[in-house]
Amino acid sequence: MWENEFPPSNAAYLLEDGTLLRTCSPSVFANESIRSTAVGFYVQKISREGKIIWNFKYSDEKYRLHHDIKPMPNGNILMLVYEKKTAKEAIAAGRNPDLLKEEFLLSERIIEVKPEGKEDGEIVWSWSLWDHLVQDFDNSKDNFGDVANHPELLDINFVSNDKPDWVHLNSIDYNVEKDQILLSSRTLSEIWIIDHSASEKESRGHIIYRWGNPQVYKRGTKKDQKLFGQHDAQWIEKGCLGEGNILIFNNGDGRPDGEYSSVEEIVPSEDKDGNYVFLEGGSYGPENPVWSFSSGDGEEFFSQHISGAQRLENGNTLICVGGKGYFFEITSEGKKVWDYQNKFCDDDIYKKKIKEVEKYTTSPKNNPSRKKEAVFKIRRY
């Protein structure tokens, strides 16, 4: 157990040398300019004994760390970053003003940081989603076009909610052999692959593969949607069963046939040269996963948020039902061989704490500082 003055943001990695790499933030209010889900402030490297070896801050009026990070084989770290855009900038990029419910929009940025010293880091590579947008709303803008003819770009006007955080990337992974980055967008119910060898404004830096919801690029309908608020998209590691395939925790939030979670293993559609290609219908494949697991009952195996899955060297799959703090290991045939209930994280306890905070913040003595204190308490919990 590592104890620290700051609560975690969303991601933690146990590195090969036994040190802990994790994201954290004093609170959601640590940066008043950018407040959203799983916002970060620091990336820390902590020794086995609990000493902070590296403490990198990346949070200001325009940028803020959030959700996931990914350690790379070269020692650098990929980080997900919110990039704040004003309403004026969003409209200039073709955003429909009717879809702007606040005076700003949160776009996405990825940075690769080379650690330096105890608190510094050099950004050696970056990619901004803002350079890879398309829209069919305003023909006076440079990025106006037929969305269906540009699946390599993201439609700035496809939204699933009215929040500024309209994309909500929640995981990042890196494939060193392909030099590619895998991303997961919860609100769009899509995973993307981008080329790490390209700079942010190059056309090579466009989305080169996407899967889960072809409605987003107007090459499918609701019935073609495969993912529903997914998390933790990752390539299966070398030496494991299904190596090179993609494993996804499909939360099932809003799934038409009922809210239950599943784990999907997919093989992206590629040609003989390794280029990602479309199926006959015009969207990226596969049509179906090569392996999938779910209980289908919405009880034992459902989490509306967070969660993940990892293929183990023995061929089994380790699954984390995040909302319940429940872990279990299954064979490829779906037989459970191990499980564990995390006593520090349970949805029922969490909901009870939420009610306590709501009561606290709506009391007659309520004021902004008390509200901040209450939210901070629940985040620490």
C-alpha positions in Angstrom: 0.0 0.0 0.0 1.2 3.5 -0.9 -0.1 6.4 1.1 0.0 9.9 -0.3 -1.5 13.3 0.4 -3.3 13.4 -3.0 -6.1 11.1 -4.1 -5.6 9.2 -7.4 -7.0 10.5 -10.6 -7.7 7.3 -12.6 -4.6 5.4 -13.6 -1.7 3.5 -11.9 0.9 1.2 -13.3 3.3 -1.1 -11.4 6.5 -1.0 -13.3 9.0 -3.8 -13.9 11.4 -2.4 -11.3 8.7 -2.4 -8.6 8.0 1.4 -8.6 4.5 2.8 -9.0 3.6 5.2 -11.8 0.3 7.0 -11.1 -1.9 10.0 -11.8 -3.2 12.2 -9.0 -4.8 15.6 -8.2 -5.3 17.6 -5.0 -9.0 17.8 -6.1 -11.2 18.5 -9.1 -11.0 22.2 -8.0 -7.2 22.3 -8.2 -7.6 23.9 -11.6 -10.8 26.0 -11.7 -10.4 26.6 -15.4 -10.8 22.9 -16.3 -13.1 20.7 -14.2 -14.4 17.4 -15.5 -14.3 13.6 -14.8 -11.1 12.0 -13.6 -9.1 15.2 -14.0 -5.4 15.0 -13.1 -2.7 17.4 -12.0 0.4 15.4 -11.4 2.0 12.2 -12.7 4.1 10.7 -9.9 6.7 7.9 -9.8 6.9 6.4 -6.3 9.5 3.9 -5.0 8.6 0.7 -3.3 9.3 2.4 0.0 6.8 5.2 -0.8 9.3 7.9 -1.7 8.2 10.2 -4.6 11.0 9.9 -7.2 9.3 12.1 -9.9 6.4 14.6 -9.6 5.4 16.1 -12.9 2.8 18.8 -13.0 0.8 19.5 -16.2 -2.2 21.7 -15.5 -3.0 25.3 -16.4 -5.7 27.5 -18.0 -5.6 25.6 -21.3 -4.4 22.1 -20.5 -5.1 19.5 -17.8 -4.1 15.9 -17.5 -7.0 13.4 -17.2 -7.8 9.7 -17.0 -4.9 7.6 -18.3 -1.2 7.5 -19.0 1.0 4.9 -20.7 4.7 4.2 -19.9 6.7 3.5 -23.1 9.6 1.1 -23.6 12.0 4.1 -24.2 11.2 5.4 -20.7 8.9 8.2 -21.8 5.2 8.5 -20.8 2.2 9.1 -23.0 -0.4 11.3 -21.3 -4.1 12.2 -22.1 -4.7 15.9 -21.8 -7.8 18.1 -22.0 -7.3 21.0 -24.3 -9.7 23.9 -23.6 -11.2 25.8 -26.5 -13.3 28.9 -26.3 -16.8 29.0 -27.8 -15.4 31.4 -30.4 -12.7 28.9 -31.4 -15.2 26.0 -31.5 -17.6 28.0 -33.8 -14.6 28.9 -36.0 -13.9 25.1 -36.3 -17.5 24.5 -37.5 -19.2 23.7 -34.2 -23.0 24.2 -34.4 -23.6 27.1 -31.8 -26.8 25.3 -30.7 -24.6 22.4 -29.4 -22.5 24.8 -27.2 -24.2 24.8 -23.8 -21.2 26.5 -22.1 -18.7 29.1 -23.1 -16.0 26.5 -23.8 -15.3 23.1 -25.3 -12.9 20.4 -24.1 -10.9 18.8 -26.9 -8.2 16.2 -26.6 -4.4 16.3 -26.8 -1.8 13.6 -26.3 1.7 14.4 -25.1 4.8 12.2 -24.8 6.9 13.3 -21.9 10.6 12.5 -21.3 11.1 12.6 -17.5 13.9 15.0 -16.3 15.1 15.5 -12.8 12.6 15.2 -9.9 9.8 17.4 -11.3 10.5 18.3 -14.9 9.8 16.7 -18.2 10.4 17.5 -21.9 7.4 17.2 -24.3 9.1 15.4 -27.2 5.9 14.6 -29.2 2.3 15.8 -29.2 -0.9 15.3 -31.1 -4.0 17.5 -31.0 -7.5 16.2 -32.0 -8.3 19.8 -33.1 -6.1 19.3 -36.2 -8.2 16.4 -37.3 -11.8 17.6 -37.5 -14.5 17.6 -40.2 -18.0 19.1 -40.2 -20.9 19.4 -42.6 -22.6 22.3 -40.8 -20.8 25.5 -42.0 -19.6 25.5 -45.6 -17.6 28.7 -45.0 -15.0 26.8 -42.9 -11.9 25.1 -44.2 -12.8 21.8 -42.6 -16.3 21.6 -44.3 -16.9 18.3 -46.0 -18.9 15.1 -46.3 -18.4 13.3 -43.0 -18.9 9.9 -44.5 -16.1 10.5 -47.0 -13.7 11.4 -44.2 -13.6 8.6 -41.7 -10.1 9.7 -40.9 -11.4 12.8 -39.2 -13.8 13.4 -36.3 -17.1 15.2 -36.8 -17.1 18.1 -34.4 -20.9 18.1 -34.3 -21.5 14.5 -33.4 -22.4 14.6 -29.7 -24.0 12.2 -27.2 -24.5 14.8 -24.5 -24.4 18.6 -24.0 -21.3 18.7 -21.8 -18.1 20.4 -22.8 -16.3 17.1 -22.5 -17.8 15.8 -25.7 -15.1 13.2 -26.6 -14.0 11.9 -23.2 -11.0 9.8 -23.9 -10.5 7.4 -21.0 -7.6 5.1 -22.0 -4.4 5.1 -24.0 -2.2 2.2 -25.1 1.0 2.0 -27.2 2.2 -0.7 -29.7 5.9 -0.5 -30.1 6.1 -2.8 -33.1 3.5 -0.8 -35.1 4.5 2.6 -33.5 0.7 3.2 -33.0 -1.4 4.6 -30.2 -4.8 3.1 -29.2 -7.4 5.5 -27.7 -10.9 4.9 -26.2 -13.7 7.6 -26.4 -16.4 6.8 -23.9 -19.0 9.3 -25.0 -18.6 8.4 -28.7 -18.4 4.6 -27.9 -15.5 4.3 -30.3 -11.9 3.2 -30.1 -9.3 4.9 -32.4 -5.8 4.1 -33.6 -3.4 6.9 -34.6 0.1 6.9 -36.0 2.7 7.9 -33.5 5.3 8.4 -36.1 3.4 11.4 -37.5 3.5 14.9 -36.1 0.2 16.4 -35.0 -0.7 18.4 -38.1 0.3 15.9 -40.7 -2.4 14.0 -42.6 -0.6 10.8 -41.5 -1.6 11.8 -38.0 -5.3 11.3 -38.8 -7.4 8.5 -37.3 -6.2 5.4 -39.2 -8.6 3.0 -37.6 -11.8 3.2 -35.6 -14.3 0.7 -34.3 -17.4 0.5 -32.1 -19.9 3.0 -33.5 -19.9 3.8 -37.2 -22.7 6.3 -36.7 -20.0 8.8 -35.6 -18.6 8.9 -39.1 -22.0 8.4 -40.8 -21.3 4.9 -42.1 -23.7 3.0 -39.9 -26.9 3.2 -37.8 -27.7 2.4 -34.2 -28.0 -1.3 -35.0 -24.4 -1.3 -36.1 -23.1 0.0 -32.7 -20.9 -2.5 -30.9 -19.5 -0.5 -28.0 -21.4 1.3 -25.2 -19.3 3.5 -23.0 -16.3 1.3 -23.1 -13.0 1.5 -21.1 -9.5 0.2 -21.1 -8.9 -0.6 -24.8 -5.5 -2.3 -25.1 -3.4 -4.5 -27.4 -2.9 -8.0 -26.0 0.7 -8.3 -25.0 3.3 -10.4 -26.8 3.4 -14.0 -25.5 -0.2 -14.0 -24.5 -3.1 -15.8 -26.1 -4.4 -13.6 -28.9 -1.3 -11.4 -28.9 -1.7 -8.3 -31.1 -5.5 -8.4 -30.9 -7.4 -5.6 -29.1 -9.1 -6.3 -25.7 -11.9 -3.9 -24.6 -14.1 -3.7 -21.5 -17.5 -2.9 -23.0 -19.4 -1.3 -20.1 -22.8 -1.7 -21.7 -24.0 1.7 -20.6 -27.2 2.2 -22.7 -26.9 -1.2 -24.5 -30.3 -1.8 -26.3 -30.7 -5.3 -25.1 -30.1 -4.4 -21.4 -27.4 -2.9 -19.3 -24.7 -5.6 -18.8 -21.0 -5.5 -19.3 -18.8 -7.7 -21.5 -15.2 -8.1 -22.5 -14.6 -8.1 -26.3 -11.5 -9.3 -28.2 -11.3 -8.0 -31.7 -9.0 -8.4 -34.7 -9.0 -5.1 -36.7 -9.6 -5.5 -40.5 -6.2 -5.2 -42.3 -4.8 -5.9 -45.7 -1.7 -8.0 -46.4 0.5 -5.0 -45.9 -1.0 -4.2 -42.5 -3.1 -1.3 -43.6 -6.5 -1.0 -41.9 -9.3 -1.4 -44.4 -13.1 -1.2 -44.6 -15.6 -4.0 -44.7 -17.9 -4.3 -47.7 -20.5 -2.1 -46.1 -18.0 0.8 -45.8 -17.2 0.7 -42.1 -14.1 -0.7 -40.3 -14.2 -4.3 -39.2 -14.5 -6.7 -37.7 -18.2 -7.5 -37.9 -18.0 -9.4 -34.6 -15.4 -10.1 -31.9 -13.2 -13.3 -32.1 -13.9 -13.8 -28.4 -16.4 -12.3 -26.0 -17.4 -12.8 -22.4 -20.4 -11.6 -20.4 -22.7 -12.9 -17.7 -25.6 -11.2 -19.4 -27.6 -10.9 -16.2 -26.6 -7.3 -15.3 -25.9 -8.3 -11.7 -22.6 -10.0 -11.1 -21.0 -8.4 -14.2 -22.1 -4.9 -14.8 -20.3 -1.6 -14.2 -21.6 1.6 -15.7 -18.2 3.3 -15.4 -14.4 2.7 -15.1 -13.4 -1.0 -15.2 -11.0 -3.0 -17.4 -9.6 -6.4 -18.5 -6.2 -7.9 -19.2 -5.1 -11.1 -20.9 -2.7 -13.1 -18.7 0.3 -15.2 -19.7 -1.6 -18.4 -18.8 -4.3 -17.6 -21.4 -6.8 -16.5 -18.9 -8.4 -13.1 -18.7 -8.4 -10.9 -15.5 -11.5 -8.7 -15.3 -12.1 -5.7 -13.1 -15.7 -4.7 -12.5 -14.7 -1.2 -11.4 -18.0 0.1 -10.0 -18.2 -2.8 -7.6 -14.5 -3.2 -6.9 -14.7 -6.8 -7.9 -12.0 -8.7 -9.7 -12.2 -12.2 -11.2 -10.1 -14.4 -13.5 -11.7 -16.6 -16.2 -10.4 -19.2 -18.6 -11.0 -18.8 -22.4 -14.1 -21.0 -21.9 -15.5 -18.6 -19.4 -14.9 -20.7 -16.2 -14.1 -18.6 -13.2 -10.9 -19.7 -11.4 -10.3 -16.8 -9.0 -12.0 -13.7 -7.6 -11.5 -10.9 -5.1 -13.7 -8.2 -3.6 -11.9 -5.0 -2.9 -13.2 -3.8 0.5 -12.2 -0.2 -0.2 -14.4 0.2 -3.2 -18.0 -0.9 -3.5 -20.8 0.9 -5.3 -23.3 0.6 -2.4 -20.8 2.2 0.0 -19.9 4.8 -2.6 -23.6 5.7 -3.2 -24.0 6.1 0.6 -21.1 8.5 0.7 -22.5 10.5 -2.2 -25.8 10.9 -0.4 -23.9 12.2 2.7 -22.1 14.7 0.5 -25.3 15.9 -1.1 -26.9 16.3 2.3 -23.8 18.2 3.5 -23.7 20.5 0.5 -27.5 21.4 0.5 -27.7 22.2 4.2 -28.7 25.7 5.3 -25.1 26.3 6.2 -24.0 25.5 2.6 -21.5 27.8 1.0 -18.9 27.3 -1.9 -16.0 26.5 0.4 -18.0 23.8 2.2 -19.1 22.4 -1.1 -15.5 22.2 -2.3 -14.5 20.5 1.0 -17.3 18.0 0.6 -16.4 17.1 -3.0 -12.7 16.8 -1.9 -13.8 14.4 0.8 -15.6 12.1 -1.6 -12.7 12.1 -4.0 -10.3 11.1 -1.2 -12.7 8.3 -0.3 
